[in-house]
Amino acid sequence: MTAAAEIHPKTVRGVTRIVRNAKAASSLLATTSTAEKNAALGAIAEALRSNTDRIVKANDADIAAGTENGMSDALLDRLRLDADRIAAIADSVEDVIDLADPVGDVVVGRTLPNGIRLTQNRVPMGVIGAIYEARPNVTVDIAVLALKSGNASVLRGGSAAQNSNTEIISTLRRAVESAGLPADSIGGIDQYGREGAHVLMHARDYVDLLIPRGGADLINMVVQESIVPVIETGVGNVHMFVDSTATVKTAVDLVLNSKTHRPSVCNSLETLLVHEKAAKRVMPKILERLDDAGVIVHADSDVSALAPAGMKVRRVSRRDWAKEYLGLEIAIKLVSGIEEAIEHIRAYSSGHTEVIVTKDLDNADTFVTAIDAAAVGVNVSTRFTDGGELGFGAEVGISTQKLHARGPMGLEQLTTTKWVMMGNGQVRS
């Protein structure tokens, strides 16, 4: 990462101006009514739809540059925007309008023996910074959730999506301003590159919370470099354990959906563990369907012996167990039982999502209790670890740390609390 002494003074001044303006805007947003915030969100949804052609054109430039630079298919899929995707993003903004505003909610309320009425109330964080990669839809998600929860946002979306993010942020700022709220409620610093990200990570006087989204290298860099408090959104090395009692159809359906529904996202299945007593029954069909879907399988000879004729299975390595493929690849291992499955997951899990497929209620309970992850599932697709699917609306990420927020981070997770004491002249003796 760029050392502070090497950062150009123009970058320091530019980013500092943006975060200072965001701080000022956050003071106003903290007292803005739900109706006013919803009006701004409605303006954002309409602006995204009316500005679709300009956003797609900007995105085309990013896609062309990414292709020329050898960007992987998985990252290109994350980067790509078209009219349908923008329409879906606009729809998701309107979904957030319908969500309850957490600001002002009373978490705890009681009257003390001395007559003071004490409440713990939800309040905005203030300014939320975000550093993420090649995901222009995330620009909208974070800005919208921050706004609805009364926060300003400062966004660094990476060079790969700079044209897209510049156009999107410009669209959002105009929309917010047209609704009577400060344009500085949403700011972008992509133009300042990595140096700008460094300044953002050290803007503790202005930024209240920083959220990184992306690969392990990006997340680790932000966690290690930032002096602004960080909520770590984790890498998705996601596992599924198919127990001996699982039915073939359920196992096949869940594996295929978890792996192929959208393989480039963090809740996609990366490692499949199968009870050796179920292997001959379930593995041939699972391997056949994975092969038909174009999924590259990494496994040992015990698994490859169950593959259909003509299917090539790549030899698995220790590195594969720890890898987040983010594409049509999967590692598969046969295990002796639930104990070995849990041991393997504990060794390699990133703490994102882990699922068991079973008809044994005792094994289901054991798995749920023993696995330490943000989300644990029984007989469900891993793809359900998502703010929208769980009823939070859009999300700013999946938190895999344990302080303040864990799992999908929606509106409530972007607030903090303050204690309010209402008295009539009480003094402490």
Secondary structure, DSSP 8 states (H G I E B T S, - for coil): ---GGGS-HHHHHHHHHHHHHHHHHHHHHTT--HHHHHHHHHHHHHHHHHTHHHHHHHHHHHHHHHHHTT--HHHHHHH---HHHHHHHHHHHHHHHTS---TT-EEEEEE-TTS-EEEEEEEE-SEEEEEESS-HHHHHHHHHHHHHTT-EEEEE--GGGHHHHHHHHHHHHHHHHHTTS-GGGEEE-GGGHHHHHHHHHT-TTT-SEEEEESSHHHHHHHHHH--S-B--B----EEEEE-TT--HHHHHHHHHHHHHSSTTSTTSEEEEEEETTTHHHHHHHHHHHHHHTT-EEEE-HHHHTTS-TT--EEE--HHHHT----SSEEEEEEESSHHHHHHHHHHH--SSEEEEE-S-HHHHHHHHHH--SSEEEESS-GGG-STTTTTS-S-S-EE-S-SS--EE--TGGGEEEEEEEE-SS----
